């Protein structure tokens, strides 16, 4: 399962080997200075919008990879069992947001200091 961790002055989205294949991407590292906000998302699968470019997706079931819309580029890792998750809004990074399905988003936010 993907996990968001702090590594020095960076926020890192660590992916499993399978997630790297499904999302067609490696781990993502962004400076903490790029993080604008982190918010809990109650219906995380429906927070993923846009055209899959590249990645894997079955709408309403799972979403893994890069998703582009007119105004945003996001990277999502949401498994079918994830009902809730977090959205990390970024500025000055490759992605405008990271959307990650997690079992306990409150615990994650506390661990990250948000």
Residue pairs with C-beta under 8 A, 6 or more apart in sequence:
1 16
1 19
1 79
2 13
2 14
2 15
2 16
2 19
2 77
2 100
2 101
3 13
3 14
4 11
4 12
4 13
4 14
4 86
4 88
4 98
4 100
4 102
4 108
4 112
5 11
5 12
5 14
6 12
6 32
6 112
6 113
7 29
9 31
9 32
9 33
10 29
10 30
10 31
10 32
11 29
11 30
11 31
11 32
11 35
11 88
11 112
12 27
12 28
12 29
12 30
13 27
13 28
13 29
13 75
13 77
13 98
13 100
14 27
15 23
15 25
15 26
15 27
15 28
15 77
19 64
19 77
20 26
20 27
22 55
22 56
22 64
22 65
23 55
23 56
23 64
23 65
23 66
23 75
23 77
24 54
24 55
24 56
24 65
24 66
25 55
25 65
25 66
25 75
28 75
28 95
28 98
30 90
30 93
30 94
30 95
30 98
31 93
33 92
34 90
34 91
34 92
34 93
35 88
35 89
35 90
36 89
36 90
36 91
37 88
37 89
37 114
38 86
38 87
38 88
38 89
38 109
38 112
38 114
39 86
39 87
39 89
40 84
40 85
40 86
40 105
40 106
40 109
41 47
41 84
41 85
41 86
41 87
41 99
41 105
42 83
42 84
43 83
43 84
44 78
44 82
44 83
44 84
44 85
44 99
44 100
44 101
45 60
45 61
45 62
45 63
45 78
45 82
45 83
45 101
46 60
47 85
47 87
47 99
48 57
48 63
48 67
48 74
48 76
48 78
48 99
49 67
49 69
49 72
49 74
50 67
50 68
50 69
50 72
50 73
50 74
51 67
51 68
51 69
52 63
52 65
52 66
52 67
53 65
53 66
53 67
53 68
54 65
54 66
55 63
55 64
55 65
55 66
55 67
55 76
56 62
56 63
56 64
56 65
57 63
57 64
57 65
57 67
61 80
62 78
62 79
62 80
63 76
63 77
63 78
63 99
64 76
64 77
64 78
65 75
65 76
66 73
66 74
66 75
66 95
67 73
67 74
67 75
67 76
68 74
71 96
72 96
72 97
73 94
73 95
73 96
74 95
74 96
74 97
74 98
74 99
75 95
75 97
75 98
75 99
76 98
76 99
76 100
77 99
77 100
77 101
78 85
78 99
78 100
78 101
79 101
81 101
82 101
82 102
82 103
83 101
84 101
84 102
84 103
84 105
85 99
85 100
85 101
85 102
85 105
86 99
86 100
86 102
86 105
86 108
86 109
87 97
87 98
87 99
88 97
88 98
88 99
88 100
89 96
89 97
90 96
90 97
90 98
102 108
